[in-house]
Amino acid sequence: MPTVKVEIYTKTFCGYCHRAKRLLDAKGVAYTEYDITMGGEDSKRMVERNPVARTVPQIFIDDKPVGGSDDLAALEREGRLDAMLGL
């Protein structure tokens, strides 16, 4: 099974962030989480990677921006998420 790199930028009290992580957890997908609650370098890096990103979560699969929680859920509904995750 190919390994994909999944990264998610979050904030501590973000319900959408928790929803996105629950979906990834339910699929058994390992991901790297960057908590940008306090801003910092990870926050700057998120915007550099996806200049239109202004909200969290921001999800990247193999360095490609997927969008936020609603975008991730839409990929799941459309049956496209598993293929992106290599499942």
C-alpha contacts under 8 A as a table, 3 or more apart, distances in Angstrom:
res1	aa1	res2	aa2	distance
1	M	86	G	6.90
1	M	87	L	7.54
2	P	86	G	6.00
3	T	85	L	8.00
3	T	86	G	6.89
4	V	61	I	6.85
4	V	62	D	5.82
4	V	85	L	6.10
4	V	86	G	6.68
5	K	31	Y	6.92
5	K	60	F	7.93
5	K	61	I	5.71
5	K	62	D	4.80
5	K	63	D	7.33
6	V	29	V	7.95
6	V	30	A	7.01
6	V	31	Y	4.73
6	V	32	T	6.36
6	V	59	I	7.30
6	V	60	F	5.74
6	V	61	I	4.60
6	V	62	D	6.26
6	V	63	D	7.80
7	E	31	Y	5.34
7	E	32	T	4.70
7	E	33	E	5.88
7	E	34	Y	7.63
7	E	59	I	5.76
7	E	60	F	5.14
7	E	61	I	6.55
8	I	31	Y	7.08
8	I	32	T	6.29
8	I	33	E	4.94
8	I	34	Y	6.22
8	I	57	P	6.35
8	I	58	Q	5.60
8	I	59	I	4.47
8	I	60	F	6.38
9	Y	33	E	5.86
9	Y	34	Y	4.71
9	Y	35	D	5.94
9	Y	36	I	6.65
9	Y	43	S	7.95
9	Y	46	M	7.16
9	Y	56	V	6.33
9	Y	57	P	5.26
9	Y	58	Q	5.14
9	Y	59	I	6.53
10	T	14	C	7.17
10	T	17	C	5.68
10	T	33	E	6.97
10	T	34	Y	6.09
10	T	35	D	4.87
10	T	36	I	5.95
10	T	37	T	7.18
10	T	56	V	5.50
10	T	57	P	4.91
10	T	58	Q	7.15
11	K	14	C	5.53
11	K	17	C	7.08
11	K	35	D	5.35
11	K	36	I	5.49
11	K	37	T	4.47
11	K	56	V	6.87
11	K	57	P	7.51
12	T	35	D	6.95
12	T	37	T	6.03
14	C	17	C	5.21
14	C	18	H	6.52
14	C	56	V	7.60
15	G	18	H	5.11
15	G	19	R	6.20
16	Y	19	R	4.97
16	Y	20	A	6.22
16	Y	56	V	7.49
16	Y	57	P	6.68
16	Y	68	G	7.92
16	Y	69	S	5.70
17	C	20	A	5.22
17	C	21	K	6.22
17	C	56	V	6.60
17	C	57	P	5.02
17	C	69	S	6.68
18	H	21	K	5.12
18	H	22	R	6.07
19	R	22	R	5.12
19	R	23	L	6.43
19	R	69	S	6.75
20	A	23	L	5.25
20	A	24	L	6.41
20	A	57	P	7.56
20	A	68	G	7.76
20	A	69	S	4.98
20	A	72	L	6.98
20	A	73	A	7.66
21	K	24	L	5.07
21	K	25	D	5.90
22	R	25	D	4.96
22	R	26	A	5.97
23	L	26	A	5.10
23	L	27	K	6.43
23	L	73	A	7.92
24	L	27	K	5.18
24	L	28	G	6.37
24	L	29	V	5.36
24	L	30	A	7.63
24	L	31	Y	7.98
25	D	28	G	4.95
25	D	29	V	5.81
25	D	30	A	7.50
26	A	29	V	7.66
29	V	85	L	7.73
34	Y	42	D	6.58
35	D	38	M	7.92
35	D	42	D	7.67
36	I	39	G	4.86
36	I	40	G	6.81
36	I	42	D	6.21
36	I	43	S	5.39
39	G	42	D	7.04
39	G	43	S	5.12
39	G	44	K	7.59
40	G	43	S	5.44
40	G	44	K	6.58
41	E	44	K	5.07
41	E	45	R	6.08
42	D	45	R	4.92
42	D	46	M	6.15
43	S	46	M	5.17
43	S	47	V	6.62
44	K	47	V	5.34
44	K	48	E	6.24
45	R	48	E	4.93
45	R	49	R	6.10
46	M	49	R	5.19
46	M	50	N	6.17
46	M	51	P	7.86
46	M	53	A	7.39
46	M	58	Q	7.62
47	V	50	N	5.01
47	V	51	P	4.73
47	V	52	V	7.09
47	V	53	A	5.82
47	V	54	R	7.48
48	E	51	P	5.54
49	R	65	P	7.79
50	N	53	A	5.46
50	N	65	P	6.64
53	A	56	V	7.88
53	A	58	Q	7.11
53	A	67	G	7.89
55	T	58	Q	7.11
55	T	68	G	7.82
56	V	68	G	6.47
57	P	67	G	7.63
57	P	68	G	5.09
57	P	69	S	6.34
58	Q	65	P	7.42
58	Q	66	V	7.32
58	Q	67	G	5.33
58	Q	68	G	4.94
58	Q	69	S	7.75
59	I	65	P	6.04
59	I	66	V	5.40
59	I	67	G	5.54
59	I	68	G	6.01
59	I	69	S	7.96
59	I	72	L	7.98
60	F	63	D	5.30
60	F	64	K	5.14
60	F	65	P	4.47
60	F	66	V	5.45
60	F	67	G	7.46
61	I	64	K	5.30
61	I	65	P	6.65
61	I	66	V	6.76
61	I	84	M	7.40
61	I	85	L	7.42
66	V	71	D	6.75
66	V	72	L	6.91
67	G	70	D	7.90
67	G	71	D	5.59
67	G	72	L	7.06
68	G	71	D	5.26
68	G	72	L	6.26
69	S	72	L	5.07
69	S	73	A	6.13
70	D	73	A	5.05
70	D	74	A	6.07
71	D	74	A	5.03
71	D	75	L	6.31
72	L	75	L	5.20
72	L	76	E	6.41
72	L	81	L	7.43
73	A	76	E	5.01
73	A	77	R	6.22
74	A	77	R	5.01
74	A	78	E	6.08
75	L	78	E	5.12
75	L	79	G	6.20
75	L	80	R	5.14
75	L	81	L	4.99
76	E	79	G	5.12
76	E	80	R	6.00
76	E	81	L	4.95
76	E	82	D	7.40
77	R	80	R	7.71
78	E	81	L	7.74
79	G	82	D	6.93
80	R	83	A	5.73
80	R	84	M	6.62
81	L	84	M	5.11
81	L	85	L	6.20
82	D	85	L	5.02
82	D	86	G	6.05
82	D	87	L	4.94
83	A	86	G	5.00
83	A	87	L	5.89
84	M	87	L	7.71
